[in-house]
Amino acid sequence: MATRMLYGLDPFRQMRRLQNEASRVAKRGSARAEEFPALNAYANQDGVVITAELPGVRIDDLAVSVHRDAITLSGERQTDIEEAKQYHRRERRQGRFVRTVSLPFIVDPKGVEAVMKNGVLRLELPRAEEDKPRRINISTR
Amino acid sequence: MAKQTRAKAQDKAEIKQRSDTAQVNAPESEAKVPVEEGPGERTHDRPMFIPQVDIYETETGLVVAADLPGVKPAGLEVTLDKRVLSIYGRVDEETLEGYGRGYREYQVGDFERQFTLSGDFDINGIKADLKDGVLHLAIPRAPEPQARRIEVRTSA
């Protein structure tokens, strides 16, 4: 509880606790799947902004869900091209991905904003009002 | 010592990869691959990455699809000089007012990669399309030049 109260003073310290709870990438021909997508997070006292590079992922193929302090990104990337007769190189990954991260606070689901621009996803995750630290007035009776 | 030779071998592999389109050298890891340091230093201090690409043949030519997340059309430069195709994408990292950098799994930087094309291409017919952070470059093949038969005469 003490660390939770410190959040207001040092959000970064709490942000470093951002953990991966479950991550997996289903992709062809590779057993050792790494976390996908990679995430960056920026914090202040009112919430967090998470960014992820998802080039070629269509909005219709991407789902973001929020439950209390957990954010789940799931989607699919299609790189198959019908008109391709023969591939010289094939480096771009394709397949489904799911990644869940938990934040050090409860998210206000109504305030979440997700914007996809130039292949970069930006998620604004405001801290729920009831989760914010409250200043308690101390009185001398 | 052994380390040094290994590093050299890697350099060679890199050079080969640049100069040979047929060479497939896909990065194994999901992480972004930084561009190897060349002989000169870059003037601005930001990382540079090799974009992942698919290159395929179509009925009419060659298509290069490159992942360039964060690159806007204004920040994209595609050049074809002789047979060297260069792709450069500048990424402006957005600074978030009032936010501190909390946690980082990937670095933001520019993208650069070069390919040497084999065969004749119609330079004026190249079409570039940047959408959702993916560049699609359609490079049509040049029409087959009319074969000209050279008569060889033997002097009697």
Interface residues (C-beta under 8 A of the other chain):
Chain A: P11 F12 M15 R16 L18 V25 S30 A33 E34 E35 F36 A38 L39 N40 A41 Y42 A43 N44 V48 V49 E53 L54 P55 G56 V57 R58 T79 I81 E83 A84 K85 Q86 Y87 H88 R89 R90 E91 R92 R93 M116 N118 G119 V120
Chain B: T21 A22 V24 A26 P27 E28 S29 E30 A31 Q52 V53 D54 I55 Y56 E57 T58 E59 L62 V63 A65 D67 L68 P69 G70 V71 K72 L96 G98 Y99 G100 R101 G102 Y103 R104 E105 Y106 V108 D132 G133 V134
